[in-house]
């Protein structure tokens, strides 16, 4: 499970994202940085739970992962708009998130196929 590309990509996302949020100005660190960190970690936890579950519960965890990833995208766009992330940093993390999204979509489709 942990060598699956989605877990590797998510780990890379966290390794890059958490140190970046620690550089946010103090005025944003305890609100937006915390929210970004928690959302990213929630996403990873949802994936881990999905990997450990089967059937309907796995499908529900994957759906929740999709929602959490959408929240993370929203938070990161806000970070860019508030100039907490440079355009280059934002483009970098969005590329990683896009890859994670593609992998998640593939996993969800394979679960739909096996459930049907």
C-alpha positions in Angstrom: 0.0 0.0 0.0 2.7 2.5 1.0 4.6 2.1 -2.3 1.5 2.9 -4.3 2.1 6.0 -6.4 -0.7 7.9 -4.7 0.9 7.4 -1.3 4.3 8.4 -2.6 2.9 11.5 -4.3 0.9 12.5 -1.1 4.0 12.0 1.0 6.0 14.3 -1.4 3.2 16.8 -1.2 3.4 16.9 2.6 7.2 17.1 2.7 7.1 20.2 0.5 4.0 21.8 1.8 4.5 21.7 5.6 7.8 23.6 5.6 6.4 26.2 3.2 3.5 26.9 5.5 5.9 27.3 8.5 7.3 30.3 6.6 4.0 32.1 6.4 3.9 35.5 8.3 2.9 35.1 11.9 -0.5 36.8 11.1 -1.4 33.9 8.8 0.5 31.0 10.4 -2.1 30.2 13.1 -5.1 30.5 10.8 -4.4 29.7 7.2 -1.1 27.7 7.6 -2.7 25.5 10.2 -5.8 25.0 8.1 -3.6 24.0 5.0 -1.6 21.6 7.1 -4.6 20.0 8.7 -6.4 19.6 5.4 -3.3 18.0 3.8 -2.9 15.6 6.7 -6.6 14.8 6.7 -6.3 13.9 3.0 -3.4 11.6 3.8 -5.3 10.0 6.6 -8.4 9.4 4.4 -6.2 7.7 1.9 -4.6 5.5 4.5 -8.0 4.5 5.8 -9.2 3.8 2.3 -6.2 1.6 1.8 -6.9 -0.4 4.9 -10.7 -0.8 4.4 -12.7 -2.7 1.9 -16.0 -2.4 0.1 -18.4 0.4 0.8 -16.2 2.0 3.5 -13.3 2.2 1.1 -15.5 3.9 -1.4 -16.7 6.4 1.2 -13.1 7.1 2.3 -12.1 7.7 -1.3 -15.0 10.1 -1.8 -14.1 11.9 1.3 -10.5 12.1 0.1 -11.8 13.8 -3.1 -13.7 16.4 -1.1 -10.6 17.0 1.1 -8.4 17.5 -1.9 -10.8 20.1 -3.3 -10.6 21.9 0.0 -6.8 21.9 -0.1 -6.9 23.3 -3.6 -9.1 26.1 -2.4 -6.9 26.9 0.6 -3.8 27.0 -1.6 -5.4 29.3 -4.1 -6.2 31.6 -1.3 -2.6 31.4 -0.1 -1.4 32.4 -3.6 -3.9 35.3 -3.7 -2.7 36.6 -0.3 0.8 36.3 -1.7 1.8 33.7 1.0 3.0 31.5 -1.9 4.7 32.8 -5.0 3.3 32.0 -8.4 6.2 29.4 -8.9 5.5 27.8 -5.5 1.8 27.6 -6.3 2.3 26.1 -9.7 4.7 23.5 -8.2 2.2 22.4 -5.6 -0.8 22.5 -7.9 1.1 20.1 -10.3 1.6 17.7 -7.5 -2.0 18.0 -6.4 -3.1 17.4 -10.0 -1.1 14.2 -10.2 -2.6 13.1 -6.8 -6.1 13.9 -8.2 -5.5 11.8 -11.3 -4.3 8.9 -9.2 -7.3 9.3 -6.8 -9.7 9.4 -9.7 -8.2 6.2 -11.1 -8.5 4.4 -7.8 -12.1 5.5 -7.4 -13.0 4.3 -10.9 -11.3 0.9 -10.2 -13.4 0.7 -7.0 -16.6 1.5 -8.9 -15.8 -1.3 -11.4 -15.1 -3.9 -8.7 -18.3 -2.9 -6.8 -20.5 -3.1 -9.9 
